Amino acid sequence: SVSFHDCSSQEDGGGLYASGDSNIQGNASVSFHNCSCQGDGGGLYCHAGSSIEGNASVSFRDCSAIYGGGLYAGGDSTVEGTARFQNCRSKRYGGAVYSLGDIILRHNVSFVLFDGCAADGEGSAFYASGIGLVADTANVSARSPFTFPVFAARGRLSLPWHVLEESFEKSFGTNFIRSTSGKAEIALLKYQTECPVGTFPEMKPVRPGVPWEWTGLCLVCSDEEVSWQNLSTVAGTRNRCMFCSNLTFDSFETSVRCFAGNTIEVLDGFAISSTPTLILDRCPNRKSCPGRRVLALSVTGQILESPGQILETKMCSQGYNHSSAGCSRCEKGFGRRAKDPLVCVLCPRGSEKIIPLFMIAVIPGALFCYGLNSAMTNVDGSKDAASIFLKVSLAFASLASFGTTAVKRSRAYSRATSWRQKLFSTTSDVAGAPLLQLNPDCFLGHEASFGERLVFSLAVPTLLLLTSSMLVTWKNRHDKGRITWGVLKVFLVWQNQFYPSIAAALASALPCVATRPGLSKKAYDLDYNCTIFDSHIVFSLLGLMLCILTGPPLWYMLVTTKCISEHDRLETLGFLTAGYRDDRCWWESVVLTRKMLVAVVATMTPVSYAPARFSQYMLTAIFVSLVLHKECQPYRRTTASFDPHVHPSDAVEPRPSQSPQRDFNTIESNLLG
């Protein structure tokens, strides 16, 4: 009996280096414990072959090396006695055993155990540069930390079925054996008539009339092939392995990698939707599918990520529903972001909803009341500066609210978020619902339909419009001639603030997302397939046409028409033309067009689905707006001390002694830039 404990080497053979053959026979007992080396053979290095015969016993425990964590053999390695390899590790191939020749476990093997061994490369149990052969009656068991594959060989590799059945309990099947240049085969038991997943029956030609006959072996699918179903061994059954390229979403993008047998790696942005036919979906929001998952299919047809652990929600990020195609739906307790239906955010709960609901009603109401008051009181032009600031602020806020969704996709924002999580010791990657953007899903408690989202978007604006119109009507009840102009002013102020968000809500019925070829769903309502025309699309298009006709064209007509007296036009529309040159008094209709266009573009191109297209469209709209603004220069120059008795057209350049100049053309150009 010989023991090697706590041994190490800067080269090969952490415990023992043999320049020739290593033969352990008779009743000999050799153990290597906690041995390591910087080269090959953490416990034992054999320059030639190695053999364990008769009643000999060898044990390798907690040994490590580059090749062959326990044993390295420069020639053939044969075992007939007892060998135990426990918790051995290699940085390359052969977690327990690495052989430059053949590895043969003979019929009269007493017992061979591979327990907890691992390799960064292939063969956590053994790797043979030649062939690997395990006899039918060999008593072999492997309990591995499940690095792929467990048994590997460059040439032919043959294992009996009972080794897989006893070692892995059928959970992962044949992805544990791999032959790089030859063929990997499994010898079934006599009563078995089906080859397990990841293999196909080996057939041979026989006499005429019986063209094919089963050899009793099941061949493992080769590299870049995979099989996900049990195959019958009856005569006539041929290779049923599938090329990995057949699983890709399209011919231009790789979605999976195959490792032979029944093992695949799902890449970022893709998810498996069903088994055993294996339906692969592209995730509309790539961040919802982290990918890089090595998965296998068990003989019972379940997707597994580790032995006995059924894959349920792991294909999707936290907050996304694994059972939905491409992780496109949210889990319970999460809702879709208001401006991006493919991003799930954590919903506020219980009393936490009160503040967002309050803010949703108060902030738009306060802005509307301020704008309406400014429009009602700025009759003589004394508050033009305040009106201009309000209009510029609304225009910039509308642009920023839709444009900032792209910022959250940037690397800089991700770095800032990770820094915040480290600072406040938070580990969750799921964002909470923004304070001022309680989405309809969280408010209703379920995935909101197109109609429910539209009602949610129109509720507060409609209430404000009706209330303000009734107040103006009551205020002018003794002068019925002013009621029409008062209600019109209310409607114009209301349009200026709420038309962009209403246009966005109407456009939400139009965008589509594809999870697989030939299958497109509505981005905001995944229960419906995309068709050329349906009731939602017709309603959306009619609503957008109504918004367009009653928006910018109506404003332009009211401002430029000669049918309205100058007094009525200035009193009713003065807040729209405030600060603009006389020949550019219609410019506010251009601003409204820009705000509505940005809102519709942001809605129809969700940034999580097509970030490049979203950025391209948004930058194009902003660039065109900036060029038009630079070309038209719509604002007149004014000073901080505005003289209400001087007509805007008679304004002159201020003297140096006067208050500093306000150039609103420069201000808005800078905001657009």
TAJOZI-V488637 format. One record per residue. N is the residue number from 1. PHI is phi in radians with two decimals (* if undefined). BURIAL is # if it has 24 or more other ideal C-beta (glycine too) atoms within 12 Angstrom, else .. Layout:
# TAJOZI-V488637
[[N,PHI,BURIAL] [N,PHI,BURIAL]]
This chain:
# TAJOZI-V488637
[[1,*,.] [2,-2.25,.] [3,-2.23,.] [4,-2.12,#] [5,-2.12,.] [6,0.91,.] [7,-1.78,#] [8,-2.65,.] [9,-2.57,#] [10,-1.40,.] [11,-2.14,.] [12,-1.65,#] [13,1.25,#] [14,-1.16,#] [15,-1.79,#] [16,-2.60,#] [17,-2.03,#] [18,-2.00,#] [19,-1.34,.] [20,-2.12,.] [21,-1.38,.] [22,-2.10,#] [23,-2.07,#] [24,-1.93,#] [25,-2.52,.] [26,1.19,.] [27,-1.82,.] [28,-1.16,.] [29,-2.35,.] [30,-2.25,#] [31,-2.30,#] [32,-2.16,#] [33,-2.23,#] [34,1.01,#] [35,-1.87,#] [36,-2.63,#] [37,-2.68,#] [38,-1.48,.] [39,-1.90,#] [40,-1.98,#] [41,1.31,#] [42,-1.07,#] [43,-1.74,#] [44,-2.35,#] [45,-2.02,#] [46,-2.01,#] [47,-1.13,.] [48,-1.90,.] [49,-1.57,#] [50,-2.47,#] [51,-2.57,#] [52,-2.19,#] [53,-2.20,#] [54,1.09,.] [55,-1.64,.] [56,-1.14,#] [57,-2.31,#] [58,-2.28,#] [59,-2.29,#] [60,-2.13,#] [61,-2.40,#] [62,0.98,#] [63,-1.85,#] [64,-2.61,#] [65,-2.88,#] [66,-1.38,#] [67,-2.03,#] [68,1.20,#] [69,-1.06,#] [70,-1.78,#] [71,-2.33,#] [72,-2.14,#] [73,-2.13,#] [74,-1.35,#] [75,-2.21,#] [76,-1.33,#] [77,-2.23,#] [78,-2.14,#] [79,-2.30,#] [80,-2.20,#] [81,-1.64,#] [82,-2.03,#] [83,-2.46,#] [84,-2.18,#] [85,-2.14,#] [86,-2.22,#] [87,0.94,#] [88,-1.62,#] [89,-2.47,#] [90,-2.20,#] [91,-1.44,#] [92,-2.13,#] [93,-1.91,#] [94,1.31,#] [95,-1.08,#] [96,-1.78,#] [97,-2.33,#] [98,-2.25,#] [99,-2.31,#] [100,-1.33,#] [101,-1.94,#] [102,-1.67,#] [103,-2.05,#] [104,-2.24,#] [105,-1.82,#] [106,-1.38,#] [107,-1.09,.] [108,-1.65,.] [109,-1.10,#] [110,-1.25,#] [111,-2.96,#] [112,-2.26,#] [113,-2.15,#] [114,-1.98,#] [115,-2.20,#] [116,1.27,#] [117,-1.49,#] [118,-2.56,#] [119,-2.41,#] [120,-1.22,.] [121,-1.66,#] [122,-2.08,#] [123,1.34,#] [124,-1.15,#] [125,-1.57,#] [126,-2.61,#] [127,-2.35,#] [128,-2.04,#] [129,-1.24,#] [130,-1.70,#] [131,-1.83,#] [132,-2.14,#] [133,-2.31,#] [134,-2.02,#] [135,-1.17,#] [136,-1.04,#] [137,-1.68,.] [138,-1.17,#] [139,-1.60,#] [140,-2.18,#] [141,-2.40,#] [142,-2.31,#] [143,-2.16,#] [144,-1.92,#] [145,-1.28,#] [146,1.17,#] [147,-1.59,#] [148,-1.74,#] [149,-1.53,#] [150,-1.40,#] [151,-1.95,#] [152,-2.46,#] [153,-2.67,#] [154,-1.37,#] [155,-1.70,#] [156,-1.13,#] [157,-2.30,#] [158,-2.23,#] [159,-2.28,#] [160,-1.34,#] [161,-1.04,#] [162,-1.14,#] [163,-1.15,#] [164,-1.17,#] [165,-1.12,#] [166,-1.37,.] [167,-1.43,#] [168,-2.02,#] [169,0.93,.] [170,1.11,#] [171,-1.27,#] [172,-1.92,#] [173,1.18,#] [174,-1.64,#] [175,-1.24,#] [176,-1.54,#] [177,-2.19,#] [178,-2.67,#] [179,-2.05,#] [180,-1.37,#] [181,-2.11,.] [182,-1.81,#] [183,-2.18,#] [184,-1.77,#] [185,-2.37,#] [186,-2.17,#] [187,-1.61,#] [188,-1.41,#] [189,-1.32,.] [190,-1.08,.] [191,-1.44,.] [192,-1.45,#] [193,-2.14,.] [194,-2.32,#] [195,-1.45,#] [196,-1.25,#] [197,-0.98,#] [198,1.59,#] [199,-2.30,#] [200,-2.48,#] [201,-1.15,#] [202,-1.52,#] [203,-1.98,#] [204,-2.27,.] [205,-1.28,.] [206,-2.23,.] [207,-1.13,.] [208,-0.97,.] [209,1.65,.] [210,-2.20,.] [211,-1.15,.] [212,-2.40,.] [213,-2.47,.] [214,-1.31,#] [215,-1.48,.] [216,1.61,#] [217,-1.98,#] [218,-2.03,#] [219,-1.58,#] [220,-1.38,#] [221,-0.98,#] [222,-1.36,#] [223,-0.98,#] [224,1.12,.] [225,-2.26,#] [226,-2.67,#] [227,-2.33,#] [228,-2.14,#] [229,-2.64,#] [230,-1.24,#] [231,-1.98,#] [232,-1.21,.] [233,-1.67,#] [234,-1.17,.] [235,-1.02,.] [236,1.80,.] [237,-1.34,#] [238,-2.07,.] [239,-0.99,.] [240,-2.08,#] [241,-1.31,#] [242,-1.93,#] [243,-1.18,.] [244,-1.07,#] [245,-1.10,.] [246,-1.25,.] [247,-1.60,#] [248,-1.23,#] [249,-1.14,#] [250,-2.64,.] [251,-1.32,.] [252,-1.81,.] [253,-2.49,.] [254,-1.46,#] [255,-1.95,#] [256,-2.45,#] [257,-2.15,#] [258,-1.91,#] [259,-2.11,#] [260,1.26,#] [261,1.23,#] [262,-2.18,#] [263,-2.06,#] [264,-2.35,#] [265,-2.05,#] [266,-1.50,#] [267,-1.50,#] [268,-1.02,#] [269,1.52,#] [270,-2.33,#] [271,-2.63,#] [272,-1.58,#] [273,-1.75,#] [274,-2.73,.] [275,-2.36,#] [276,-1.51,#] [277,-1.28,.] [278,1.08,#] [279,-1.69,#] [280,-1.85,#] [281,-2.05,#] [282,-1.45,#] [283,-1.44,#] [284,-0.98,#] [285,-1.83,#] [286,-1.04,#] [287,-1.26,#] [288,-1.38,#] [289,-2.13,#] [290,-1.14,#] [291,1.15,#] [292,0.95,.] [293,-1.88,#] [294,-1.50,#] [295,-2.18,#] [296,-2.40,#] [297,-1.95,#] [298,-1.34,#] [299,-1.21,#] [300,-1.64,.] [301,1.46,.] [302,-1.89,#] [303,-1.35,#] [304,-2.16,#] [305,-2.04,#] [306,-2.68,.] [307,-0.95,#] [308,1.32,.] [309,-1.87,.] [310,-1.33,.] [311,-1.33,#] [312,-2.03,.] [313,-1.84,#] [314,-1.35,#] [315,-1.25,#] [316,-2.01,#] [317,-1.24,#] [318,-1.07,#] [319,1.72,#] [320,-1.90,#] [321,-1.43,#] [322,-1.19,#] [323,-1.35,.] [324,-1.48,#] [325,-1.14,#] [326,1.15,#] [327,0.91,#] [328,-1.57,#] [329,-1.95,#] [330,-1.73,#] [331,-1.25,#] [332,-1.08,.] [333,1.64,.] [334,-2.16,#] [335,-2.40,#] [336,-1.30,#] [337,-1.08,#] [338,-1.02,#] [339,-1.82,#] [340,-2.65,#] [341,-1.27,#] [342,-1.80,#] [343,-1.97,#] [344,-1.70,#] [345,-2.16,#] [346,-1.25,#] [347,-1.43,#] [348,-1.15,#] [349,-2.14,.] [350,0.98,.] [351,-1.20,.] [352,-1.13,.] [353,-1.32,.] [354,-1.10,.] [355,-1.10,.] [356,-1.02,#] [357,-1.09,#] [358,-1.11,.] [359,-1.22,.] [360,-1.07,#] [361,-1.49,.] [362,-1.30,.] [363,-1.12,.] [364,-1.06,#] [365,-1.13,#] [366,-1.14,.] [367,-1.12,#] [368,-1.15,#] [369,-1.11,.] [370,-1.12,#] [371,-1.13,#] [372,-1.17,#] [373,-1.11,.] [374,-1.12,#] [375,-1.22,#] [376,-1.29,#] [377,-1.65,.] [378,-1.60,#] [379,-1.53,#] [380,-1.64,.] [381,1.49,#] [382,-1.26,.] [383,-2.07,#] [384,-1.07,#] [385,-1.05,#] [386,-1.12,#] [387,-1.13,#] [388,-1.13,#] [389,-1.03,#] [390,-1.14,#] [391,-1.15,#] [392,-1.13,#] [393,-1.12,#] [394,-1.11,#] [395,-1.11,#] [396,-1.21,#] [397,-1.11,#] [398,-1.12,#] [399,-1.15,#] [400,-1.20,#] [401,-1.11,#] [402,-1.57,#] [403,-1.33,#] [404,-1.24,#] [405,-1.11,#] [406,-1.26,#] [407,-1.09,.] [408,-1.20,#] [409,-1.62,#] [410,-1.41,.] [411,-1.19,.] [412,-1.08,.] [413,-1.16,.] [414,-1.10,.] [415,-1.13,.] [416,-1.14,.] [417,-1.14,.] [418,-1.12,.] [419,-1.13,.] [420,-1.15,.] [421,-1.12,.] [422,-1.18,.] [423,-1.13,.] [424,-1.78,.] [425,0.99,.] [426,-1.85,.] [427,-2.05,.] [428,-1.29,.] [429,-1.65,.] [430,-1.63,#] [431,-1.39,#] [432,-1.47,#] [433,-1.15,#] [434,-0.97,#] [435,-1.01,.] [436,-1.72,.] [437,-2.26,#] [438,-1.15,#] [439,-1.37,#] [440,-1.04,#] [441,-1.06,#] [442,-1.19,#] [443,-1.19,#] [444,-1.52,.] [445,1.49,.] [446,-2.67,.] [447,-1.22,#] [448,-1.27,#] [449,-1.42,#] [450,-1.05,#] [451,-1.10,#] [452,-1.18,#] [453,-1.15,#] [454,-1.16,#] [455,-1.10,.] [456,-1.06,#] [457,-1.31,#] [458,-1.63,#] [459,-1.03,#] [460,-1.16,#] [461,-1.01,#] [462,-1.12,.] [463,-1.07,.] [464,-1.14,#] [465,-1.13,#] [466,-1.14,.] [467,-1.11,.] [468,-1.15,#] [469,-1.11,#] [470,-1.17,.] [471,-1.16,.] [472,-1.14,#] [473,-1.11,.] [474,-1.15,.] [475,-1.14,.] [476,-1.82,.] [477,-1.10,.] [478,-1.58,.] [479,-2.30,.] [480,-1.08,.] [481,-1.17,.] [482,-1.56,.] [483,-1.10,.] [484,-1.04,.] [485,-1.17,#] [486,-1.17,#] [487,-1.14,#] [488,-1.08,#] [489,-1.12,#] [490,-1.05,#] [491,-1.11,#] [492,-1.19,#] [493,-1.10,#] [494,-1.11,#] [495,-1.04,#] [496,-1.03,#] [497,-1.61,#] [498,-1.87,#] [499,-1.06,#] [500,-1.03,#] [501,-1.21,#] [502,-1.18,#] [503,-1.08,#] [504,-1.12,#] [505,-1.12,#] [506,-1.20,#] [507,-1.27,#] [508,-1.16,#] [509,-1.47,#] [510,-1.66,#] [511,-1.21,#] [512,-2.21,#] [513,-2.26,#] [514,-1.94,#] [515,-1.75,#] [516,-2.78,#] [517,-1.00,.] [518,1.43,.] [519,-2.26,.] [520,-2.06,#] [521,-2.06,#] [522,-1.23,#] [523,-1.08,#] [524,-1.66,#] [525,-2.63,#] [526,-1.24,#] [527,-1.33,.] [528,-2.02,.] [529,-1.34,.] [530,-1.38,#] [531,-2.25,.] [532,-1.11,.] [533,-2.44,.] [534,-2.54,.] [535,-1.08,.] [536,-1.15,#] [537,-1.16,#] [538,-1.07,.] [539,-1.10,.] [540,-1.11,#] [541,-1.13,.] [542,-1.11,.] [543,-1.12,#] [544,-1.14,#] [545,-1.10,.] [546,-1.13,.] [547,-1.09,#] [548,-1.16,#] [549,-1.19,.] [550,-1.59,#] [551,-1.80,#] [552,-0.94,#] [553,-1.06,.] [554,-1.12,#] [555,-1.06,#] [556,-1.07,#] [557,-1.14,.] [558,-1.15,#] [559,-1.30,#] [560,-1.71,.] [561,-1.19,.] [562,-1.74,.] [563,-1.41,.] [564,-1.87,.] [565,-1.10,.] [566,-1.07,.] [567,-1.13,.] [568,-1.15,.] [569,-1.16,#] [570,-1.20,#] [571,-1.22,#] [572,-1.53,#] [573,-1.94,#] [574,-1.05,#] [575,-1.22,#] [576,-1.36,#] [577,-1.67,#] [578,-1.04,#] [579,1.52,#] [580,-1.59,#] [581,-1.12,.] [582,-1.05,.] [583,-1.51,.] [584,-2.23,#] [585,-1.18,#] [586,-1.54,#] [587,-1.09,#] [588,-1.12,#] [589,-1.17,#] [590,-1.19,#] [591,-1.11,#] [592,-1.10,#] [593,-1.04,#] [594,-1.12,#] [595,-1.10,#] [596,-1.18,#] [597,-1.11,#] [598,-1.08,#] [599,-1.11,#] [600,-1.19,#] [601,-1.10,#] [602,-1.11,#] [603,-1.31,#] [604,-1.38,#] [605,-2.24,#] [606,-0.98,#] [607,-1.13,#] [608,-1.26,#] [609,-1.56,#] [610,-2.43,#] [611,-1.08,#] [612,-1.17,.] [613,-1.15,.] [614,-1.02,#] [615,-1.11,#] [616,-1.10,.] [617,-1.14,#] [618,-1.13,#] [619,-1.13,.] [620,-1.11,.] [621,-1.09,#] [622,-1.18,#] [623,-1.11,.] [624,-1.07,.] [625,-1.11,#] [626,-1.15,.] [627,-1.11,.] [628,-1.08,.] [629,-1.15,#] [630,-1.13,.] [631,-1.28,.] [632,-1.52,.] [633,0.79,.] [634,-1.24,#] [635,-1.43,#] [636,-1.50,#] [637,-1.32,#] [638,-2.50,#] [639,-2.03,#] [640,-1.13,.] [641,-1.72,.] [642,-1.45,#] [643,-1.75,.] [644,-1.16,.] [645,-1.50,.] [646,-1.70,.] [647,-1.17,.] [648,-0.94,#] [649,-1.21,.] [650,-1.69,.] [651,-1.15,#] [652,-2.09,.] [653,-1.14,.] [654,-1.24,.] [655,-1.37,.] [656,-0.99,.] [657,-1.35,.] [658,-1.40,.] [659,-1.10,.] [660,-1.08,.] [661,-1.40,#] [662,-1.84,#] [663,-1.81,.] [664,-1.22,#] [665,-1.08,#] [666,-1.19,.] [667,-1.06,#] [668,-1.23,#] [669,-1.09,#] [670,-1.14,.] [671,-1.13,#] [672,-1.15,#] [673,-1.17,.]]
